[in-house]
Amino acid sequence: MSITVTLKEDQDTAVIAVVGSFDFSLFNDFRVAYSDLLKSYRYYVVDMTMVEYLDSAALGMLLSMRNFIASDSHIQLRGANAFIKNILMISRFDKRFDIQ
């Protein structure tokens, strides 16, 4: 389980990649990934391509991210497998995030 941040300055984008289980054990690391950036970005991508498991704590962390980041910034949840994407849709996250 890990989180990496890649900054694409030319695209005004911060990419936060989550690997393994996206659960409470990543609480601090995930928060630091977006809150400790030196500037605000127009676009944020949470890359979930390598996420194998997601729990309610992860849903809460995503909502906290949405509340922390400026309302005019765009957050995309990218690469979730079908099971995780279904959880996001049932939880109506498509109303707050762009789910790809």
C-alpha positions in Angstrom: 0.0 0.0 0.0 1.5 3.3 -1.1 0.7 6.7 -2.4 2.8 8.6 -4.9 2.3 12.2 -6.2 3.3 13.3 -9.7 3.1 17.0 -10.6 2.5 17.9 -14.2 3.1 21.7 -14.0 2.6 22.2 -17.8 -0.9 20.8 -17.4 -1.6 22.4 -14.0 -2.3 18.8 -12.7 -1.4 16.8 -9.6 -1.7 13.0 -10.0 -2.1 11.0 -6.8 -1.6 7.3 -7.4 -2.9 4.8 -4.8 -1.5 1.3 -4.9 -3.0 -1.7 -3.0 -5.8 -1.3 -0.4 -7.3 2.2 -0.2 -8.3 2.1 3.4 -7.8 3.8 6.8 -4.1 2.8 6.9 -3.5 5.4 4.2 -5.4 8.3 6.0 -2.3 10.5 6.8 -0.4 9.7 3.6 -3.4 10.5 1.4 -4.2 13.8 3.2 -0.5 14.9 3.0 -0.5 14.0 -0.8 -2.9 16.9 -1.6 -2.7 19.2 1.5 1.1 19.7 1.5 1.4 20.7 -2.1 3.2 24.0 -2.6 0.4 25.4 -4.7 -3.2 24.7 -5.8 -3.8 22.9 -9.1 -6.6 23.3 -11.5 -6.8 19.5 -11.9 -6.3 16.6 -9.5 -6.3 13.0 -10.6 -6.6 10.2 -8.2 -5.2 7.2 -10.1 -7.0 4.1 -8.8 -5.6 1.7 -11.5 -3.7 -0.3 -8.9 -6.3 -0.2 -6.1 -7.4 -3.7 -5.1 -9.7 -2.8 -2.2 -11.6 0.3 -1.1 -13.5 0.8 2.2 -15.7 3.5 3.7 -12.7 5.3 5.2 -11.4 5.8 1.6 -14.8 7.2 0.6 -14.5 9.6 3.6 -10.9 10.6 2.6 -12.1 11.4 -1.0 -14.9 13.6 0.4 -12.4 15.3 2.7 -10.2 16.0 -0.3 -13.1 17.4 -2.2 -13.9 19.8 0.7 -10.3 20.8 1.1 -9.5 21.6 -2.5 -10.9 24.8 -4.1 -14.4 24.4 -5.5 -13.2 25.5 -9.0 -10.6 22.7 -9.1 -11.5 19.5 -11.0 -11.0 16.1 -9.4 -11.0 13.0 -11.5 -11.1 9.4 -10.1 -9.4 7.4 -12.8 -8.8 3.7 -13.5 -11.0 2.1 -10.8 -11.9 -1.5 -11.5 -15.6 -2.4 -12.2 -16.3 -3.4 -8.5 -14.8 -0.2 -7.1 -16.4 2.0 -9.8 -19.8 0.4 -8.8 -19.2 1.4 -5.1 -18.4 4.9 -6.2 -21.5 5.1 -8.3 -23.8 3.7 -5.6 -22.3 6.2 -3.2 -23.2 8.9 -5.8 -19.6 10.1 -6.0 -20.3 10.9 -9.7 -22.1 14.0 -8.4 -18.9 15.4 -6.8 -16.1 13.8 -8.9 -15.4 12.9 -12.5 -15.3 9.1 -12.5 -13.3 7.6 -15.4 
